[in-house]
Amino acid sequence: MKKTFLTLFTVVFSITLFAQNFDKQIEEMVAQTEAEVIEWRHWFHQNAELSNREFKTAERITEILKEIGYEPQTGVAKTGVVAILEGGKPGPVVGLRADIDGLPVKERVELPWASKQMGEYNGEQVPVMHACGHDTHISILLGVAKMLWEMKDEVPGTVKFIFQPAEEGAPKGEEGGAKLMVKEGVLKNPDVDAIFGLHINAQTPVGKLKVRPEGIMAAVNSMRIDIKGKQAHGSAPWDGIDPVVTAAQMINNFQTIISRNMQLTEAPAVLTIGAIHGGVRYNIIPEDLYMLGTIRTLDEDMRTQILSRIREVAQKTGESNNAEVEVWIDEGYPVTYNEPNLYEQMLPTLKRAAGEDNVEIIKPITGAEDFSFFQEQIPGLYFFVGGCPPENDPDEVAGHHTPDFYVDDAGMKLGMNAMMGLTLDYMNK
């Protein structure tokens, strides 16, 4: 009994000592790589590009990977880049993913490396900005790729680095993003055993990390509703069929789908109309209009019910106003789902990377992420790292997808620490 206890104690002590030395080694490598990663981040931020149009971005990623020593594959899912590191020891295959696209947003933050780029969105020339932090994701993953290359003889397995375009959604009429990458076989040859992804967060302090098991981000569907009426003079509405009034009633009726049909104690759900287009003059009832909206859900049964009710409410409201209605709802993204066993296995790694007091287990978020398409195929873990500067109040800073969005360079350090730890811990376990 005494001998068994001593043996167990020796094993536990050895593992603990190994982990401490291992973490110290990672921290030293991150410290040595950080300045270069920040330099890369500034370049990607200055040269933001829209979804499926990330040509310069992909070219620069490829250039850096080649400088490190990789032989990257380009043109994956249109503009994606994939690189593979074969470690010096046998082991599992780990996927690491970063999204690379920007958004049609004009930057208002005064930075020496602010974006001045323009692009085409829905047929219009628009300013382009990394208003969601994907520039940091690219740079973090490149930093991890460089560090793992430098220690590749010690890596017990294979790493597949996935630089994914079009996370924000492919242009109308095009395929793109994680779904297309999966379709093209990015998780095959070699077959990936588990995948890790992160997102920097402007409302989380630098040095903090947020995660949860199961659904961490919502499923999303976009919708378009066309309403056709009959044009008339604004002074004689009885001569027409008013699509504007129909739309107003429809929007109000939609809100009861969430508030009266959904059991919100089980899971949250959101239905938002974000745009209405119709009419040209104050005294003309238009012939038609269209509305655009988004649906966010964390429960598949609720998602099915909401989509069904949207079609039903839209048609019935149209009929009550003698208007013709067409409803289009896209396939959307599924729930970003952290596989519970993988979450439990890797949570200690995240706590070591950030410090136990700096890891917050959060409630689900109604934002959405197409990382979920990878998680449909294999176990995946997705988490948030802080990008809010210490001197700022996280509750007061600008949100993602806004002109004033800003995240601190210092936030990338924890991102690199966490991704390095997850990769090597998963392989060793």
BELLIN-V295314 format. One record per residue. N is the residue number from 0. PSI is psi in radians with two decimals (none if undefined). Layout:
BEGIN
N_PSI / N_PSI
END
This chain:
BEGIN
0_-0.80 / 1_-0.74 / 2_-0.73 / 3_-0.75 / 4_-0.77 / 5_-0.69 / 6_-0.82 / 7_-0.76 / 8_-0.73 / 9_-0.76 / 10_-0.85 / 11_-0.78 / 12_-0.72 / 13_-0.75 / 14_-0.76 / 15_-0.78 / 16_-0.73 / 17_-0.79 / 18_-0.73 / 19_-0.80 / 20_-0.68 / 21_-0.84 / 22_-0.69 / 23_-0.70 / 24_-0.76 / 25_-0.81 / 26_-0.72 / 27_-0.70 / 28_-0.71 / 29_-0.77 / 30_-0.67 / 31_-0.45 / 32_-0.34 / 33_-0.81 / 34_-0.73 / 35_-0.68 / 36_-0.71 / 37_-0.72 / 38_-0.76 / 39_-0.78 / 40_-0.77 / 41_-0.68 / 42_-0.84 / 43_-0.64 / 44_-0.76 / 45_-0.45 / 46_0.72 / 47_2.49 / 48_2.69 / 49_2.94 / 50_2.37 / 51_0.17 / 52_0.44 / 53_0.96 / 54_-0.90 / 55_-0.66 / 56_-0.86 / 57_-0.67 / 58_-0.73 / 59_-0.73 / 60_-0.82 / 61_-0.75 / 62_-0.79 / 63_-0.77 / 64_-0.70 / 65_-0.67 / 66_-0.63 / 67_-0.65 / 68_-0.05 / 69_2.86 / 70_1.39 / 71_2.65 / 72_2.30 / 73_2.97 / 74_0.38 / 75_2.19 / 76_0.85 / 77_-1.20 / 78_0.23 / 79_2.79 / 80_2.39 / 81_2.35 / 82_2.59 / 83_2.30 / 84_2.12 / 85_1.95 / 86_2.91 / 87_-0.09 / 88_2.67 / 89_2.66 / 90_-3.03 / 91_3.00 / 92_2.14 / 93_2.32 / 94_2.37 / 95_2.25 / 96_2.44 / 97_2.38 / 98_2.66 / 99_-0.02 / 100_2.72 / 101_-2.90 / 102_2.72 / 103_1.25 / 104_2.43 / 105_2.12 / 106_2.34 / 107_-0.13 / 108_2.28 / 109_1.73 / 110_2.55 / 111_-0.44 / 112_0.50 / 113_2.66 / 114_2.37 / 115_0.28 / 116_2.69 / 117_2.68 / 118_3.09 / 119_2.20 / 120_2.14 / 121_0.70 / 122_0.05 / 123_2.61 / 124_2.20 / 125_2.66 / 126_2.67 / 127_2.37 / 128_2.59 / 129_1.37 / 130_0.24 / 131_0.06 / 132_0.21 / 133_-0.43 / 134_-0.64 / 135_-0.63 / 136_-0.78 / 137_-0.85 / 138_-0.69 / 139_-0.82 / 140_-0.63 / 141_-0.68 / 142_-0.74 / 143_-0.72 / 144_-0.69 / 145_-0.79 / 146_-0.75 / 147_-0.58 / 148_-0.71 / 149_-0.37 / 150_0.45 / 151_-0.52 / 152_-0.41 / 153_-0.15 / 154_2.10 / 155_1.14 / 156_-2.84 / 157_2.48 / 158_2.29 / 159_2.02 / 160_2.09 / 161_1.91 / 162_1.82 / 163_2.22 / 164_2.95 / 165_0.63 / 166_-0.56 / 167_-0.03 / 168_2.28 / 169_2.68 / 170_2.73 / 171_2.28 / 172_0.01 / 173_2.66 / 174_2.83 / 175_-3.13 / 176_-2.82 / 177_-0.64 / 178_-0.76 / 179_-0.63 / 180_-0.77 / 181_-0.76 / 182_-0.62 / 183_-0.04 / 184_0.49 / 185_-0.41 / 186_0.08 / 187_2.87 / 188_1.18 / 189_2.71 / 190_2.20 / 191_2.32 / 192_-0.63 / 193_2.68 / 194_2.50 / 195_2.46 / 196_2.71 / 197_2.91 / 198_2.23 / 199_2.60 / 200_2.18 / 201_-0.40 / 202_0.19 / 203_2.26 / 204_2.56 / 205_2.35 / 206_-0.16 / 207_2.74 / 208_2.46 / 209_2.42 / 210_2.94 / 211_2.74 / 212_2.85 / 213_-2.45 / 214_2.02 / 215_-0.51 / 216_2.70 / 217_2.77 / 218_2.64 / 219_2.46 / 220_2.44 / 221_2.62 / 222_2.69 / 223_2.32 / 224_2.11 / 225_2.27 / 226_2.14 / 227_2.18 / 228_-2.44 / 229_2.18 / 230_2.54 / 231_2.87 / 232_2.45 / 233_-0.36 / 234_-0.16 / 235_1.16 / 236_-0.38 / 237_-0.25 / 238_-0.13 / 239_-3.08 / 240_2.01 / 241_1.90 / 242_-0.39 / 243_-0.82 / 244_-0.70 / 245_-0.76 / 246_-0.72 / 247_-0.79 / 248_-0.68 / 249_-0.76 / 250_-0.79 / 251_-0.73 / 252_-0.60 / 253_-0.63 / 254_-0.46 / 255_-0.32 / 256_-0.78 / 257_-0.85 / 258_-0.38 / 259_-0.31 / 260_-0.37 / 261_2.40 / 262_1.53 / 263_-0.18 / 264_-0.33 / 265_-0.75 / 266_2.58 / 267_2.78 / 268_2.61 / 269_2.41 / 270_2.02 / 271_2.29 / 272_2.08 / 273_-0.20 / 274_2.48 / 275_2.25 / 276_2.09 / 277_2.56 / 278_2.67 / 279_-0.25 / 280_2.61 / 281_-0.48 / 282_0.46 / 283_2.13 / 284_2.08 / 285_2.80 / 286_-0.59 / 287_2.95 / 288_2.95 / 289_2.68 / 290_2.61 / 291_2.48 / 292_3.04 / 293_2.55 / 294_2.29 / 295_2.25 / 296_2.72 / 297_0.09 / 298_2.23 / 299_-0.68 / 300_-0.71 / 301_-0.68 / 302_-0.83 / 303_-0.76 / 304_-0.74 / 305_-0.78 / 306_-0.67 / 307_-0.77 / 308_-0.59 / 309_-0.82 / 310_-0.75 / 311_-0.85 / 312_-0.72 / 313_-0.82 / 314_-0.79 / 315_-0.66 / 316_-0.71 / 317_-0.79 / 318_-0.68 / 319_-0.31 / 320_0.18 / 321_0.43 / 322_2.64 / 323_2.41 / 324_2.37 / 325_2.35 / 326_2.26 / 327_2.19 / 328_2.25 / 329_3.04 / 330_-0.50 / 331_-2.90 / 332_2.52 / 333_3.09 / 334_2.38 / 335_1.87 / 336_1.98 / 337_1.92 / 338_2.15 / 339_-0.72 / 340_-0.73 / 341_-0.70 / 342_-0.85 / 343_-0.66 / 344_-0.67 / 345_-0.14 / 346_-0.73 / 347_-0.59 / 348_-0.79 / 349_-0.66 / 350_-0.61 / 351_-0.67 / 352_-0.72 / 353_-0.38 / 354_2.32 / 355_-0.66 / 356_-0.21 / 357_0.11 / 358_2.13 / 359_2.25 / 360_1.97 / 361_2.94 / 362_2.86 / 363_2.66 / 364_2.44 / 365_0.08 / 366_2.99 / 367_2.80 / 368_2.30 / 369_0.07 / 370_-0.41 / 371_-0.48 / 372_-0.58 / 373_-0.73 / 374_-0.36 / 375_-0.45 / 376_-0.68 / 377_2.84 / 378_2.38 / 379_2.71 / 380_2.24 / 381_2.39 / 382_2.96 / 383_2.45 / 384_2.58 / 385_2.47 / 386_0.09 / 387_2.16 / 388_2.58 / 389_-0.54 / 390_-0.14 / 391_2.64 / 392_2.04 / 393_-0.48 / 394_-0.21 / 395_-0.23 / 396_2.79 / 397_2.55 / 398_3.04 / 399_2.66 / 400_0.41 / 401_2.78 / 402_-0.44 / 403_0.17 / 404_2.37 / 405_2.37 / 406_2.53 / 407_2.46 / 408_-0.57 / 409_-0.36 / 410_-0.35 / 411_-0.37 / 412_-0.84 / 413_-0.63 / 414_-0.77 / 415_-0.77 / 416_-0.81 / 417_-0.79 / 418_-0.65 / 419_-0.83 / 420_-0.79 / 421_-0.78 / 422_-0.92 / 423_-0.63 / 424_-0.77 / 425_-0.77 / 426_-0.76 / 427_-0.47 / 428_none
END
